[in-house]
């Protein structure tokens, strides 16, 4: 589909990071933008900033893990603008799980799945029927990650499992849309190819009480700045991809109807080949042994 002025884009997780960069890029191209985020103050600031730049914005506080709230988001979007052409299900959280999988707090899994997987599914059910029925060109972009979407990082296994699920969900959605001859496309986004400066590292600040940890963490949460300092102290180079670059990849991918929004990366390509070779050879996943698990 062509991305052009007058269309409407809905972005979840839109108050910061990749979501805000996508919203800003859509607005720069003349689209009306619906911002959804769980954090009121950050959402208000993001909406005010976009409006100051001349954007037509509707902002709504939404917990995408709650089906009723996503359905209400769709109602608000259609009531406000009468149409939705682009849906970016981008909201995501890190689980905060510690230790080995058998030691994890089950609520870490419940929360991560509620946002990262159920949030995407809720978006599909809230928006796709009307997007398809309109007969207008449309597109859905679901945010995954190289962690899980390409190969799991075992030290962040809960997040990886949810992001692998997003890939399979979007593949299935793509097939369903094709079977219906819908004018709506689907893409799965792998932000990168390097690290990104986003709020994912501080996800715990918005963790709902219903998913509270049943026992306190053994170690404090680590911020992105602390992780970056530790990597540099260990002599490892840290590279970052600007979130604006990710937003550009999304818009280009929608225009070109590309399913895999996967930036070029020797590292990711090597992981894909190693994982595929392991499956084809029916061999054990030795590609995981390169990770430091302690």
Secondary structure, 3 states (H helix, E strand, C coil): CCCCCCCEEEEECCCCHHHHHHHHHHHHCCCEEEEEECCHHHHHHHHHHHHHCCCCEEEEECCCCCHHHHHHHHHHHHHHHCCCCEEEECCCCCCCCCCCHHHCCHHHHHHHHHHHHHHHHHHHHHHHHHHHHHCCCEEEEEECCHHHHCECCHHHHHHHHHHHHHHHHHHHHHHHHHHCCCCEEEEEEECCCCECCCHHHHHHHHCCHHHCCCCCCCCCCCCHHHHHHHHHHCCCCCCECCHHHHHHHHHHHHHHCCCEEECCCHHHHHHHHHHHHHHHCCCCCHHHHHCCCC
